[in-house]
Amino acid sequence: MDSPPFIAVIIPALDEEQAIGNVLRDIPDAVQQIIVVDNGSRDGTAEVARSMGALVVEEPRRGYGQACLTGIAQLADPDIVVFLDGDYSDYPEELTDLVEPIRSAEADLVIGSRTLGERERGALLPQARFGNWISTGLIRLFFGVSFTDLGPFRALRAEVLQRLKMQDRDFGWTVEMQVKAARLGLRSVEVPVRYRRRIGTSKITGTLTGTVRAGYKILWTIFRYVRYREDG
């Protein structure tokens, strides 16, 4: 890209009043649009985000993928779309490194890999590491593309996002994106990112129920698209 790209960030958020201000503060100035999707918070998440200049969209229907889809509907024709969690476990200032392979026309999709990057002790829980290992192994086996992580901190060209026609409304969102990119032969790369213990408790890996549901949905999504490929 010869001129600076229009970068939009979508941040799904549920009860992140204590973290969302830190996330928004650390987003680089190069970002032109910040969308916080309040996914039914019972605290002051939306108020904090608005006070810091973000566009806040209310989405009472729960689900990570649902929040992402709602955010996509509010995009103002960007060149690059970044997805970032609202719990301050990622380092928003690394967004510049994340989008660089897209800016230099080397990639269509960039995954921020917590596995390749530096992790604060206790940040990436054992169940998350194990789930990543199984899921990325299956993607490599069935689709021939190597990933090390299903991390939520990711960037892609806006036109690619449209081509992917994302559908998942909960835990299968990240793996759906990576599997579809593999099936379409898109250029996917990983960039090492740092990862720290989140503020508050994870809604997924922080509970046994959330872990089981997320694991099941991720595996179901992978095998769903394997079946589609075999069916032609």
KOLLORO-766999 format. One record per residue (C-alpha): residue in three letters; x, y, z. Coordinates in steps of 0.02 Angstrom, whole numbers, plus 32768, in hexadecimal, padded with zeros to 4 digits. Example, Ala and Ser with C-alpha at 12.3 -4.5 7.8 and 13.67 -1.06 7.14 Angstrom:
! KOLLORO-766999
ALA82677F1F8186/SER82AC7FCB8165/
//
This chain:
! KOLLORO-766999
MET800080008000/ASP804C80A67FC9/SER7FE781118042/PRO7FC180E880F8/PRO7F33806980FE/PHE7E8D80888153/ILE7E94801581EA/ALA7DFB7FE78251/VAL7DFE7F8882F5/ILE7D6D7F1F8337/ILE7D6D7EF883F1/PRO7CEA7E7F8434/ALA7CD37EA584ED/LEU7C707E57857B/ASP7C837E9F862B/GLU7D2E7EEC8607/GLU7D187F908666/GLN7DC07F7C86BD/ALA7E1F7F50861E/ILE7DD27FA9858A/GLY7E1E805285B2/ASN7ECD800885AF/VAL7EAA7FB38509/LEU7E6A805284B6/ARG7EF880BC84FD/ASP7F7D804B84B0/ILE7F34803F8400/PRO7FAB80988386/ASP7F78813F833C/ALA7F7F80F1828D/VAL7ED580A282AE/GLN7E4781098265/GLN7DAF80AB82A6/ILE7D988052834D/ILE7CF97FEE836A/VAL7CD37FA68415/VAL7C457F298412/ASP7BF57F2084BE/ASN7BB77E6D84C4/GLY7B3C7E838554/SER7BAE7EC885DA/ARG7B687EE48688/ASP7BEF7F6186B8/GLY7C2D80068672/THR7C897FBF85DA/ALA7C258024855D/GLU7C3280C685C0/VAL7CEF80B985CF/ALA7D0380928516/ARG7C95812484E2/SER7CF3819B8553/MET7D93816C84F7/GLY7D4C818F844B/ALA7D2380E0840E/LEU7C8780BA83AA/VAL7C22804B8420/VAL7BA37FD383D7/GLU7B2B7F758448/GLU7B157EBC8420/PRO7AAB7E6384A4/ARG7AB47DBB8449/ARG7B447D6384A0/GLY7BD27D128441/TYR7C817D44840B/GLY7C5C7D278354/GLN7BB77D848362/ALA7C127E1B83A9/CYS7C917E15831C/LEU7C087E0A8298/THR7BB07EA082E6/GLY7C537F0282E2/ILE7C6F7ED7822B/ALA7BC67F228200/GLN7C057FCA8243/LEU7CA67FD381DD/ALA7CC48073817B/ASP7D15802780E0/PRO7DC480058127/ASP7E587FB680D0/ILE7E8A7F4A8165/VAL7E207F0481F2/VAL7E6D7ED38298/PHE7E197E6A831F/LEU7E537E8883D1/ASP7E127E4A8479/GLY7DD87EC484FC/ASP7E2B7E708593/TYR7ED97EBD857E/SER7F2E7E14856B/ASP7F747E4984C3/TYR7FE67EDE84A7/PRO7F837F568436/GLU80207FB8840C/GLU805D7F1F83AA/LEU7FD37F3E832C/THR80517F9782BD/ASP80B97EF782AF/LEU801B7E908294/VAL7FE27EF281FB/GLU808E7F0781AC/PRO80877E668143/ILE7FE37EA580FA/ARG80267F5480DA/SER80BC7F09807F/ALA804A7E988017/GLU80967DFA8061/ALA7FF87DB680B3/ASP7F3B7DB880AE/LEU7F217D7B8161/VAL7F967D9281F5/ILE7F827D348298/GLY7FD47D778335/SER80267CDA837A/ARG80327CD28437/THR808D7C2C8424/LEU811B7C7B83C1/GLY81207D17842D/GLU814B7D3A84E2/ARG80C77D078562/GLU80B57D408615/ARG80B57CAD868B/GLY80037C6C869F/ALA7FBE7CD4860F/LEU7F9C7C488594/LEU7F487BBF85F9/PRO7F737B0685DC/GLN7EC87AE18592/ALA7EDF7B6D8514/ARG7F8D7B2F84E3/PHE7F4C7A7D84D0/GLY7EB77AB78469/ASN7F297B1C83F8/TRP7F9A7A8783DE/ILE7F0D7A1383AB/SER7EB27A93833F/THR7F487AD282DF/GLY7F837A1F82C6/LEU7EDC79F28277/ILE7EE07A8B8207/ARG7F8D7A5A81CC/LEU7F5779A681AF/PHE7EB679CA8150/PHE7EDB7A7180FC/GLY7F997A7380EB/VAL7FB27B1A8140/SER801D7B2E81DC/PHE7FE67B9A826E/THR80227B9A8321/ASP7F907BF88370/LEU7ED97C278362/GLY7EFC7CCB83B9/PRO7E757D5283B1/PHE7EEF7DDF8388/ARG7EEE7DDB82CA/ALA7EE67E47822F/LEU7EAA7E2E817E/ARG7E857E9080E1/ALA7DD27ECF80E2/GLU7DAD7E838038/VAL7DEA7DDB8078/LEU7D767DE9810D/GLN7CE57DFE8094/ARG7D1D7D658031/LEU7D227CF980CD/LYS7C687D1580ED/MET7C7C7CF581A7/GLN7BEA7CA181FD/ASP7C197C5B82A8/ARG7BC87CB58339/ASP7C2B7C7383CC/PHE7CC77C0C83F1/GLY7CEB7BD2833F/TRP7D0E7C8082F9/THR7DCC7C7E82F7/VAL7DE07BCE82B3/GLU7D597BEC822F/MET7DBE7C7F81EE/GLN7E5F7C1B81E4/VAL7E117B828195/LYS7DB57BE88113/ALA7E547C4880EA/ALA7EAE7BA280D2/ARG7E247B5F8061/LEU7E2A7BFB7FF5/GLY7EE77BF47FE5/LEU7EFF7C9E8037/ARG7FAA7CD68073/SER7FA97CBE8130/VAL803D7CE7819F/GLU805C7CF1825A/VAL80B07D7D82B9/PRO80F17D5E836A/VAL80927DC483EB/ARG80A57DD884A5/TYR801D7D9B851A/ARG7FF97DC285D0/ARG7F7C7D8C8654/ARG7ED67DDA862B/ILE7E7C7E5386A0/GLY7DEB7DF186EA/THR7DB77D3D86C8/SER7DAE7CF1861B/LYS7CFE7CCA85E1/ILE7D407C328582/THR7DDC7BE085CB/GLY7DB97C298677/THR7D2D7BAB8695/LEU7D1C7AF08678/THR7C787B06861B/GLY7CBF7B8C85AB/THR7D5A7B258585/VAL7CF57A8B8555/ARG7C7A7AEC84EA/ALA7D037B4B8491/GLY7D697AAE8471/TYR7CD57A51842B/LYS7CA37AE183B9/ILE7D537AF98376/LEU7D667A418349/TRP7CB67A3C8301/THR7CDE7AD18292/ILE7D7E7A81824F/PHE7D2879DE8223/ARG7C957A3B81D9/TYR7D047A8A8156/VAL7D6279E78139/ARG7CB9799A810D/TYR7C927A2B8098/ARG7D377A0F803E/GLU7D177956802A/ASP7C6979797FEA/GLY7CB379E77F64/
//
